[in-house]
Amino acid sequence: MKAPVTYELIHKDAKTGARRGVIHTPHGDIQTPVFMPVGTQAAVKGMLPEQVKDMGADIILANTYHLWMRPGHNLIKDAGGLHKYMNWDRAILTDSGGFQVFSLGKLRKITEEGVKFQSHIDGSRHFLTPEKAIEIQEALGSDIMMSLDECAPYPADRAYIKDSMERTCRWIQRCKDAQKYPEKQALFGIMQGGMYKDLRKESAERIVDMDLPGYSIGGLSVGEPKELMLDIMDDCVDRLPEEKPRYLMGVGTPDYLFEAVERGIDMCDCVEPTRIARHGIATTSEGRINIKNAKYERDFTPLDHECHCYTCTHYSRAYIRHMIKAGEMMGGMLLTTHNLYFLINMMRNIRKAIEEDRFSEYKQEFYEKYYHD
């Protein structure tokens, strides 16, 4: 049986591990490396689906936990699936819901069978098992489903991480066994193991043996120092198959995206660009700016002179500052439009640089302007 999601390598940078490829899905091709906008509740906050597509996004993420809690996966199934429900005809990746459940802290309890927790909405009690995670995601109809895992905290002792990693491996196998439509939706496994390289190695070996359509690296960017994260990522990437997509979960700042791509990562996601937009922060070619600063009150220039997004071609810093200060939702919408476009366009430039074997040069040029370093 042919996997519903496959990876095609187009070119590998001559000097680094950066690779240019295409992920083929039932809802179109994804040009990689890719930054994936997050649409937690079946919407990218502050954006119309048409706007997200016009930026060049081939895929977005949706959140299994939140859609299970509200409006419910069966309602979305009755509506014709998530693509139809949210008017998005390109690829969708759904997470397993595990990260949100584990973040509930005292409201949840982990067992071998699954996770018991209380809803953050109304306090109702629920039980998330690997089988339930698959049931929900199959009802949603996403192109890529994530297996249920535990995103262990940092720091954590070795005994805890070992137990967590081994349980996650068992959960991934249960997710695979629970699939009803493996020919329609791809299940990605998640490597765990905290900051222990030998546990990461064991995790990788066990999930790769399951022969899944794609693999992700979880449990990084959870509060550890950047140097430690990069060291662990160096060790992780080469343990995942070259012929399948590699996904680093939860990173979205330019430096982390460059570092991930340089090591051979194909997919990344984060709520960062939309979240900071709602707080008045813009990412520009010369670094971040806080539009609320008084110096922008009479600045009638675009957010970024090098940017061609809708925001930069139609509105000034002064106007956007006024919208944010006045509490108008348009301020967050305009900054979200710019921030997402900035990262999507940056990844487009990265792909071109890889094709031309000049990834390192482009990275240096970008860092000198963005980080002034």
C-alpha positions in Angstrom: 0.0 0.0 0.0 1.4 3.4 -1.0 1.7 5.9 1.8 -0.7 8.9 1.4 2.2 11.3 2.2 5.6 10.9 0.6 8.8 12.9 0.5 10.8 13.7 -2.6 14.4 15.1 -2.3 15.1 17.7 -5.0 18.5 19.0 -3.9 20.9 19.0 -1.0 23.1 22.0 -0.1 26.7 21.2 -1.0 28.1 22.5 2.3 25.5 21.7 5.0 22.7 19.2 5.7 20.1 21.6 4.4 17.8 19.9 1.9 15.2 21.1 -0.6 12.3 18.8 -1.2 8.6 18.3 -1.8 6.1 16.5 0.5 3.3 15.1 -1.6 -0.1 14.9 0.2 -3.7 14.2 -0.8 -4.4 18.0 -0.7 -1.4 19.2 -2.7 2.4 19.4 -2.6 4.3 21.1 0.2 7.5 22.8 -0.8 10.2 22.2 1.9 11.8 23.3 4.1 8.6 24.8 5.3 7.3 26.9 8.1 3.7 25.9 8.9 1.2 28.5 10.3 -0.8 27.3 13.2 -4.6 27.4 13.1 -5.3 26.2 16.6 -9.2 26.3 16.5 -9.6 25.7 12.7 -8.4 29.3 12.0 -5.1 31.1 11.8 -5.9 34.0 14.2 -6.7 37.2 12.4 -6.4 35.7 8.9 -8.8 34.6 6.2 -7.9 31.3 4.6 -7.5 33.1 1.2 -5.0 35.4 2.7 -2.9 32.6 4.1 -3.0 30.9 0.7 -2.0 34.1 -1.1 1.1 34.3 1.1 2.2 30.9 -0.2 1.3 28.6 2.7 0.9 25.0 1.5 -0.1 23.6 4.9 -1.5 24.7 8.2 -1.8 23.0 11.6 -5.0 22.5 13.6 -5.2 21.5 17.3 -6.8 18.2 18.1 -7.4 18.9 21.8 -9.2 22.2 21.2 -11.3 20.9 18.4 -12.3 17.9 20.4 -13.3 20.1 23.3 -15.1 22.6 21.1 -17.0 22.2 18.7 -16.4 18.4 18.8 -14.8 16.1 16.2 -18.1 14.4 15.3 -19.6 17.8 14.4 -16.7 18.5 12.1 -17.0 15.1 10.6 -20.7 15.7 9.9 -19.7 19.0 8.3 -17.6 17.1 5.7 -14.3 17.1 7.5 -11.9 19.9 8.6 -11.0 21.0 5.1 -14.6 21.8 4.2 -15.5 23.0 7.7 -12.8 25.7 7.7 -12.7 26.4 3.9 -9.1 25.2 3.4 -8.3 23.1 0.4 -4.6 22.6 1.0 -2.8 20.2 3.4 -3.6 20.1 7.1 -1.5 18.6 9.9 -3.3 17.9 13.2 -1.4 17.3 16.5 -2.4 14.6 18.8 -3.7 16.9 21.6 -1.1 15.5 24.0 0.9 18.7 24.5 -2.2 20.7 25.5 -3.3 17.9 27.9 0.1 17.7 29.5 0.2 21.4 30.0 -2.9 21.2 32.2 -0.7 20.1 35.1 -2.8 19.4 38.1 -5.8 18.8 36.0 -4.4 15.6 34.4 -3.1 12.2 35.4 -0.9 10.0 33.1 -1.4 6.3 33.1 -0.2 3.5 30.8 -3.6 3.5 29.1 -3.7 7.2 28.5 -4.3 10.6 30.1 -7.2 11.6 32.4 -7.8 15.3 32.4 -10.3 18.1 33.0 -11.3 20.4 30.2 -10.0 23.9 30.5 -13.4 25.1 29.2 -15.9 23.7 31.7 -14.0 21.3 33.9 -15.6 18.2 32.4 -13.6 15.0 32.6 -12.1 13.2 29.6 -9.7 10.4 28.9 -7.3 10.7 26.0 -5.8 7.4 24.8 -3.8 6.7 21.6 -6.9 5.2 20.1 -9.0 8.2 21.0 -6.3 10.5 19.4 -6.6 8.6 16.2 -10.4 8.5 16.3 -10.5 12.3 16.6 -8.0 12.9 13.9 -9.6 10.5 11.5 -12.9 12.4 12.1 -11.2 15.7 11.3 -9.7 14.2 8.1 -6.3 15.8 8.3 -3.6 14.8 5.8 -1.0 14.2 8.5 -1.9 12.9 12.0 0.5 13.1 14.9 0.8 10.2 17.3 0.1 10.6 21.0 3.2 11.3 23.0 4.3 12.9 26.3 6.2 16.1 25.8 8.3 15.8 29.0 9.3 18.9 30.9 12.7 20.4 31.2 14.6 19.8 33.4 13.6 16.2 34.3 15.7 13.3 35.7 16.7 10.4 33.6 14.4 7.8 35.2 11.4 10.0 34.5 12.4 10.7 30.9 13.2 7.0 30.3 9.7 5.9 31.5 8.1 8.6 29.5 10.0 7.8 26.3 9.2 4.1 26.5 5.5 4.8 27.2 5.5 7.1 24.2 6.9 4.4 22.0 4.1 2.0 23.1 1.5 4.7 22.5 2.8 5.3 18.9 2.5 1.6 18.2 -1.1 1.7 19.5 -1.8 4.7 17.3 -0.6 2.8 14.3 -2.7 -0.2 15.2 -5.8 2.0 15.7 -5.7 3.5 12.2 -8.7 2.6 10.1 -7.6 4.5 7.0 -3.8 4.4 6.6 -4.2 4.8 2.9 -5.8 8.2 3.4 -4.0 9.8 6.3 -0.3 9.7 7.2 0.7 9.0 10.8 3.9 10.6 12.0 5.9 9.2 14.9 7.5 11.5 17.5 11.0 11.0 18.9 11.3 11.8 22.6 14.1 11.2 25.2 14.6 14.6 26.7 18.2 15.8 26.8 19.7 12.3 27.0 21.3 11.2 23.7 21.2 7.5 24.4 17.4 7.7 25.1 16.9 9.7 21.9 18.8 7.0 20.1 16.6 4.3 21.5 13.4 6.3 20.8 14.5 6.8 17.2 15.3 3.1 16.6 12.0 2.0 18.0 9.8 4.4 16.0 11.7 4.0 12.8 11.2 0.3 13.0 7.4 1.0 12.8 8.0 2.2 9.2 5.7 5.3 9.5 5.3 7.9 6.6 7.1 10.6 8.6 8.9 11.4 11.8 9.2 14.4 14.1 11.4 15.5 16.9 9.5 16.4 20.0 10.5 17.6 23.5 12.8 20.4 22.3 12.4 24.1 22.7 10.8 23.5 26.1 12.9 25.8 28.1 16.4 24.3 27.7 19.4 26.6 26.7 19.7 27.1 23.0 23.2 25.5 22.9 21.8 22.3 24.5 18.9 22.2 22.1 21.2 22.5 19.1 23.5 19.8 20.5 20.6 17.4 21.0 19.1 18.2 17.6 22.5 17.5 15.9 22.3 14.0 17.4 18.6 13.5 16.5 18.3 14.4 12.9 20.6 11.8 11.4 18.8 9.0 13.2 15.7 9.7 11.1 15.3 8.3 7.6 16.5 10.5 4.8 13.7 9.4 2.5 10.9 10.6 4.8 9.8 14.0 6.1 11.5 15.3 9.2 9.5 17.6 11.4 10.9 19.7 14.4 7.9 20.6 16.5 7.3 24.0 18.1 10.0 26.3 16.7 9.3 29.6 14.9 12.0 32.2 15.4 14.3 32.9 12.5 17.4 31.6 14.2 15.8 28.3 15.2 14.4 27.9 11.7 17.8 28.5 10.1 19.5 26.1 12.5 16.9 23.4 12.0 17.1 23.6 8.2 20.9 23.5 8.3 20.7 20.2 10.1 18.3 18.6 7.6 14.8 19.4 9.1 12.0 19.8 6.5 9.0 21.1 8.6 8.6 23.5 11.5 5.7 25.2 13.2 5.0 27.7 16.0 2.4 30.1 17.2 5.1 32.7 17.7 4.4 35.0 14.7 0.7 35.3 15.4 1.1 35.5 19.2 3.7 38.3 19.2 1.6 40.2 16.6 -1.2 40.5 19.0 1.3 42.2 21.4 2.5 44.7 18.9 5.7 43.0 17.8 6.8 42.8 14.2 9.6 40.8 12.6 11.4 42.8 9.9 14.5 42.3 7.8 16.4 44.4 10.3 15.1 42.7 13.4 12.1 42.8 15.7 10.4 46.1 16.5 7.8 47.0 19.1 5.3 49.1 17.2 3.9 50.5 20.5 7.1 52.5 21.0 6.5 56.3 20.9 9.1 56.8 18.2 6.7 55.2 15.6 3.8 57.7 16.4 4.7 59.8 13.4 6.6 57.2 11.3 4.7 57.1 8.0 7.0 54.4 6.5 6.2 50.7 6.0 7.0 48.2 8.7 9.7 46.8 6.4 11.0 48.5 3.3 12.0 45.2 1.8 8.6 43.5 2.4 5.9 43.1 -0.2 3.1 41.8 2.0 -0.3 43.5 2.1 0.4 45.3 5.3 3.7 46.8 4.1 2.3 47.9 0.8 -0.8 49.6 2.3 -0.2 50.8 5.8 2.4 52.8 7.8 4.0 52.1 11.1 2.1 55.1 12.5 -1.2 53.7 11.5 -0.5 50.2 12.8 0.7 51.7 16.1 -2.5 53.7 16.4 -4.6 50.5 15.8 -2.6 48.6 18.5 -2.8 51.4 21.0 -6.5 51.9 20.4 -7.2 48.2 20.9 -8.5 47.8 17.4 -8.4 44.2 16.2 -7.1 45.4 12.8 -3.8 46.2 14.4 -3.2 42.6 15.3 -4.5 41.4 12.0 -2.1 43.7 10.1 0.9 42.6 12.2 -0.1 38.9 11.9 -0.3 39.3 8.1 3.2 40.8 8.0 4.8 38.3 10.5 3.5 35.2 8.7 4.4 36.6 5.3 7.9 37.4 6.6 8.6 33.8 7.7 7.0 32.2 4.7 9.0 34.4 2.4 12.2 33.7 4.4 11.6 30.0 3.9 11.1 30.6 0.2 14.4 32.4 0.1 16.0 29.5 2.0 14.7 27.0 -0.5 16.2 29.1 -3.3 19.5 29.4 -1.5 19.7 25.6 -1.0 19.0 25.0 -4.7 21.9 27.4 -5.5 24.3 25.8 -2.9 24.5 29.1 -1.0 22.6 28.4 2.2 25.5 29.3 4.4 25.9 32.6 2.7 22.2 33.5 2.9 22.1 32.6 6.5 25.1 34.9 7.2 23.5 37.7 5.2 20.3 37.3 7.1 21.9 37.1 10.5 24.0 40.3 9.9 20.9 42.3 9.1 18.3 40.7 11.5 20.5 40.1 14.5 23.1 42.8 13.7 25.7 40.0 14.2 
